[in-house]
Amino acid sequence: MESATFLVVESVHGERTHSFLKSKDWLQPSLEPLRTSNGSIGFPLVEFNHEEIALNTVRKHLGIEARIVVGETKYRPPVDPHHRLLDAVSTWLEDNKVDAEVNDLLPAKWEKLGELVLLPRELGQTTTWRKITEHPKADDLWKSMAQALKVTSLGLQAPIASDTFRSAQVKMLTGSPEVRFSDHGVVFAFDASKVMFSSGNITERRRIGTMNMQGEVVVDAYAGVGYYTFHMLVNAGAAHVHACEINPASLAGLKAGAQANGLLDRLTVHPGDNALTLEKLRGTADRCHLGLLPSSEPVWEACMLALKPTGGVLHIHMNVEEEKIDSWTMTTVERFQNMVTNHGLSFNVKPRHVERVKWFAPRVRHVVLDLSFRP
């Protein structure tokens, strides 16, 4: 059993002593403090062979009694999840005598959805990863990695399916793809192996949630699992949202989330192709949200026509090259103004704001254009 040197003081002086030792770089942060039977506390010292200097310095500068003892070491669990993951993978490789480069199995980043962590798909494309997946005890590794990340489930992301629904694709390694978690006061519940949920758009969800939508009727043309829908209802105060969605898995998540958030009486779900469902919502909305990337152009006209005769606002998501954002904004305003004229409406189209949400690709931004339509 390993041992370490501890500087022991009465517990009442613990906080001062800890701060002092830390300021001198004499504290060993990877070890747990030593708790004694008489209520004293011992702080583990780094190995610098001058323990008496530390002892005398503490006595002199803090004016307290202290002593040096040698005790059994107890390592702190790593706080950084990257360190915990490194320990878990290294231990598995060593225990199973697998000759592989540990860094080939470690993700630089991941997405956490409640009790599920999704690893980036690039990780699964390495030769080392493919080799490990064929190992008879691979399941033990996945469970250890999940435990290191303090979740119960682990999955590997795959490319978005080329189907009508742009479904998420995930290879589950351990646990369940069913997730439930809270995001800024909103509960989401869905099957992450079938539904795409981008945690990276948190700033835009927050922005939408801080808008004043009191008393408004809103149309969400691409509702998904309530990604923006719930924030508009819970945080922005919308009176009612009409949610259009075609993906059966997203519809299931939308309904589950609505129930979890107590929103069933303020939400109307419109299943199916929004090119058809938006027709039924003509002239009903104060606001329309168009959250599809790379472009929601197929329903621009239908969403404009969904606005009430008194006008309203469209929130248009789009992927645009950085240097073309200004020209795209002006071109979009002109297109809508022409649509207004073609339909004999009396709206004046004005750009309210352009939000640069995040980089989608090199030189390409995910932007949201807030357009105002007023008589």
N, C-alpha and C positions, 0 to 999 in steps of 0.2 A: 504494500500500500504506500503510495507517495505521501510525502509530508511537506509542509511549508512553514515559513516563519510568520508569526502574527504579532502585531503590536496591540496589546490589550488595554482597554480603558473602561471606566464605568460607563454604562449605557447613556447616562445623562450628558456625557461629553462626546457621544458618538458622532453627532452631526459636525461639530467643530473639528474633531480629529480627522474625520473622513475628508473634509474640504481641505484641511492643511496638508495631509498626505498626498492628496490628488494634485495640489498646486506644486508640490515638490517632485512629482512623477515617481513617488515611492509606492504607489498603490498598484497591486496586481489585479486588474479588472476582471480577469477570466476566472477568478476563484471566489467562492462564497465566503462571507465573513464567518468567523468562529463565534458561536454562541456558547457561553459558559453557564454552569449551573447556578452561579451567584448573581446572574443578571448582567455581567460584563459583556463587552463585545470586542472581538479581535479582528483587526483589519489585516489582510494578507499583504505582505511586502514583496516587492520585486527582489530578485536575487542580485544584490549588489555587495554582499559581504561586509556591510557597514551598518548592521542593525543597531549597534550601540549608538551610532551617530544619530539615527532616526529617533531612538528612544530619548536621548539627551536633548535633542532639538525640540521634540514635542513637549517634554517637561519644562524646558526653558521658555519657549514661545507661548505655550498655552497655559502654563502654570498649573498643570494637573499631574496626578500620579499615573504612571503607565508602566507596563512590564512587557518583556518579550517571552513568548512561548512558542514551542514547535508543536504543530497539530496536524491532523489528517486533512488532506486536501479534498475539496469538493468543488468540481468545476461548475460554473454557471452555464445554463443552456444559452447558446448564442442568440443574441437579440436580432441580429440581421438575418432575414430569411435566406439570403444568398449563402451565408455561412452555414446555416442549418442544413441547407440543401447539399452543400459541398460535403459536409460530414456524413449525411445519409448515403449519398452516392458512393463516396470513398469507402465507407464501411461495407456496403453491399459488394463492391468490386473485390475488396480484400477477403471478405468472408467466403465468397464464392470462387475465389482464385481466378477471377476473370482479368485477362490482360487487355486493358483498354484505357484510353486517355480520358480521365475523368471530365475534363473540360468539354469533351464532345457530347456529354450527356447533360450539361448544365445550361439552362436557358438564361439569357441576359435579362429577359422580361417575360411577363405572363399576364393573363387577364383573370381576375378573380371575380366570380359571380356567386356570392353567398358562400356555400360550402364546396363550390367547384372551382378548380383552377384549370384554365385552358392554356396549354403550352403552345408556343408558335409552331406552325407547320414546318418551318425550315429545319427545326430540330430533328424531325422525323425523317429528313431526307439524307442524313449522314450515314456512312457505311457502319459506323460504330453503333448508332441507334438501331439500325436494321439487324445487326448482329445480336444486340442485347434482347430485342423482342422475341428472338427464337430460343432464348435461354429458358430451361425448364422452371427456373425460379424468378422469372421476370416479374411475376405478380408481386413478389415480396419487395422488389425495387419500387414499383409504382406505389405500393402502400407506404413505404418508407418516405418517398418523396412527398406524398400527400400529407403525411404526418409532419414532416419538416416544414411544410407550408401552412400547417395548422388548418387543414380542410379534410373533408371525408372523401372527396371525389377528385379524380384527375383525368383530364382528357387532352387529346392532341388535335389541334385545329387542322382542317383540310380546306382546299379551295371551295369557294361558294359554288353551289350546284348551278348548272346552267339550265335551270327549269323556270317555269313561269313565276315561281315564288322567290327566286334567288335565295333558296334555303341554305342555312348554315349546314356545314358538314363537320362532324367531330367523331374521332375514334376514341371511345371511352377506354381508359386504361384500368381504372378502378372506381367503384362507387356508382352513383346515379347521376344522369344528366338533368334531372328535375331540380331546379333551383328556386329559391325564394329569398329575397333580400330587400333591404330598405335603401333608398337613394334620396337624400334630401327630403325626408318625410313621406316618401312615396314607396309603396310596396310593389315589387314585381315578382311574378311567379310564372315560370314557363319551362319548356324542355329545351335546354341549351344545345342539344345535338341537332335540333331541327329549326331553331330560330337564331337569327343574328342579332347580337346586342353589342353595340360599340360603347365601351366605357369611356373612350377618348373624347366623346362629345359632351362631357359633363358641363363645360362652360356654357354651351348653347342651351342645354336643358335648364341650367340655372337662370340664364337670361330670360328664356321663355316664361319660367316660373315666377320671375319678379315683375312681369308686366301686369298692368291693371286690366283685367278682363271681366270685371264685375258686371253682371247682368248680360253678358254677351253670349250669343249662340255661335259656336265655332265648328267648322268642318275640318277634320284631319283627314286629308286625302290618302295618306299612307300611314295608318295608325300603328301597324306592327303589334307589339305586345303592350302598347300604351306608352311607348318611349317618351313622347311629348304630350300625348293625350292626358295622362294622369297629372302631369305637372301643371297643365292648363287648368284642370279642374280643382286640384288640391291646393296649389300654391298661388296661381294667378286669379282664382276665383271665378272662372267661367261658369255661367249658369247652366249650360248644356253643351255637350260635344257630340257631333255626329261623326263616328269613326268608321272610315272605309278601309276594308282589308280583305285580301283574297286568299292568303295563305292559311290553310286549316290549322296548322300548329300555332301560328300567331293569333288566330281567332280564339283558340283555347286559352292561350296565355292572357289575352286581352280580357276575356270574361273572368278568368281566375283572379286577375289583378283588380278588376273592377269590384269584385265581391270583397276582396281583402281590404280594399280602401274604402268600402262603403259608398260606392259611386253608381250603383246600378240604376238609381232613379234619375241620374243626371247624364247618363250615357246611352246613346242609341247606336248599336253596332249594325253596319251595313255590309254583309258578306258579299264577296264576288268582285267582279271587275269594276273598278271605280269609274271607268268610262261610261258604264251603265248606271251605277248607283248615284253618281254625281248629278245625273239628269233629274233625278227625283228631288234633289235638294236645291233646285234653282230658286234664287231670290230669298234664301232662308238665313244666310249667315252674316255676321258682323266681321268675321275673320275666317281666313282659310289657310291651313298649314300644308305646305307641299314639301315633305321631307324625304324625297327619294334622290339618291345619287346613282349614277353621275348626273342625271337630269330628270326633271319632272315635266318636261315640255309637252308630252302627250295630253296632259290634263290642264294646261294653263288656261285655256279658253273656258273649259267647264267650271274651273274654280272661280274665275272672274264672274261668270254668270251665276254662281252660287251666292254671290254677295247680294245683300238687300238693296233695294232701289236707293236707299240713303247712303250706300257706299260701305267701305270697310277697308280691311288690310289683308294683303297676301304676304306670306313668309315663304320665299322661294329659295330652296336649297339648290346648289349647283357646284360642279367642279370647274374652275376657271383658271387659266394660266395667269400667274401673278401680274404680269405686265399688261394683261388685257382686261383686268377687272373693271376699270373705269369705262372703257369702251363697251364692254358687255353690258354694264349697267344702263348706259344711255340707249343702246340698241334694244334692250329689253323693255325699257320705258316706251320707246317708239312703237314696238310691236304691240304692246298692250293698248296704247293710245289708238292705234289703227283698229284693233279689235273693238274697242269702245265705239269708234265711229261706224264700223261695219254693222254693229248691232243697234245703232241708233240710241246709244246711251249718252247720258250727259256728264259722265265722270271726267274729272281732270286727274291724270295719273302722275304721281310725284314719288321720287325715291326718298324714303324716310331715313334709311340707314343701311349700310353694308357691313355685316359682321364677318370678319375673317376668323373662321372657327379653328381650323388647323391645316397643316400641310397634308394633302392627300397623296402627293407624289412629288418628285423633284420639280420645282417651279409651278406646281399646280396646287391651288388652294380650294378647300371646301369653304364656300362662302354662303351666307344667307342674306338675300336682298329683301328688305321690308318695303313693300310698295303700298302707297296710300291711294285709294280711289274715292274721291269726293265730288259731289255735284258742283 
